[in-house]
Every structure is written in structure tokens, then in C-alpha cells.
Amino acid sequence: MTNLDMLIVGAGTAGEYSAGTARQFTNSVGMIEKGPVGGECIFHACIPTKALVHAARTYKRMKSLTTVISRCSRVSGSFCSLR
């Protein structure tokens, strides 16, 4: 059995930050995690959400671009080249 000065439960963003801070003040820090290192933010929450929001915004822009293109096809060619 190993003796630790501090044991951190969870290797997500907060756990990693806590371990780094604790290491400045103590000699032995341990960390346990039941899942992959990185926690919920990396694999299920923050990053996937940001990717989904980016995809939705891109889709919205593309949809509005399609509307502009269809309007341009009914207008003179010189107007479309300005867009």
C-alpha cells in the first residue's frame, strides 16, 4: 500500500488542475479515475457540444447561402458576382 499526502478522485479537467496545484505543496499526490483520463468534458460534454454547435451554425449558414443563391439566379448575373 502506498501512502499519499493527497488523493484526487477524478482525472477530468478539474482533477488534473487540482493535482498540479497540490503537487506544488506536497510530495505525493495520487489520482484515481474509473473511466478514461480527461473526464466528461473531453468525451461527453464540452468538446462534443462545441462540435455539435459548430455543425449546426455551419448548416444554418449553408442554408441561408442556398437562399441567396436561389435569389441570385432570378436576378442579373452582375448582381450575383457581387455576392
C-alpha positions in Angstrom: 0.0 0.0 0.0 1.2 3.5 -0.9 0.9 6.4 1.5 -0.2 9.6 -0.2 -0.4 13.2 1.0 -3.4 13.8 -1.2 -5.7 11.6 -3.3 -7.7 13.2 -6.1 -10.8 11.4 -7.3 -11.4 12.1 -11.0 -9.0 12.8 -13.8 -11.0 15.3 -15.6 -10.1 18.9 -16.2 -10.6 19.9 -12.5 -8.8 16.8 -11.2 -5.8 17.4 -13.4 -5.7 21.1 -12.3 -6.0 20.1 -8.7 -3.2 17.6 -8.9 -0.9 20.1 -10.5 -1.7 22.6 -7.7 -1.4 20.0 -5.0 2.0 18.9 -6.3 3.3 22.4 -5.5 2.5 22.0 -1.8 3.1 18.2 -1.2 5.4 15.4 -2.2 2.9 12.7 -3.1 -0.3 13.1 -5.0 -2.4 10.3 -6.3 -5.3 10.3 -8.8 -8.0 7.7 -9.5 -10.4 7.6 -12.4 -12.9 4.9 -13.3 -13.1 6.0 -16.9 -10.6 7.4 -19.5 -8.4 10.2 -18.3 -9.8 13.5 -19.5 -13.2 13.2 -17.8 -16.7 14.0 -19.0 -15.7 17.4 -20.6 -13.5 15.9 -23.2 -15.5 12.9 -24.2 -19.2 13.7 -23.5 -19.8 17.3 -22.6 -17.8 20.4 -23.6 -15.9 19.3 -26.7 -18.7 17.2 -28.4 -21.2 20.0 -27.6 -18.9 22.6 -29.2 -18.6 20.4 -32.3 -22.4 20.0 -32.5 -22.9 23.8 -32.1 -20.3 24.4 -34.8 -22.0 21.9 -37.2 -25.4 23.5 -36.5 -24.1 27.0 -37.2 -22.4 25.8 -40.4 -25.6 24.2 -41.5 -27.6 27.4 -40.8 -25.0 29.4 -42.8 -25.2 27.0 -45.7 -29.0 27.1 -45.7 -29.0 30.9 -45.9 -26.4 30.7 -48.6 -28.7 28.4 -50.6 -31.5 31.0 -50.3 -29.2 33.8 -51.5 -28.0 31.7 -54.5 -31.6 30.9 -55.5 -32.5 34.6 -55.3 -29.4 35.4 -57.4 -30.4 33.0 -60.1 -33.5 35.1 -60.7 -31.6 38.4 -60.7 -29.0 39.6 -63.2 -25.6 37.9 -63.3 -23.7 41.0 -62.3 -25.5 41.2 -59.0 -24.6 37.5 -58.3 -20.9 38.2 -59.0 -21.0 40.9 -56.3 -22.3 38.5 -53.7 
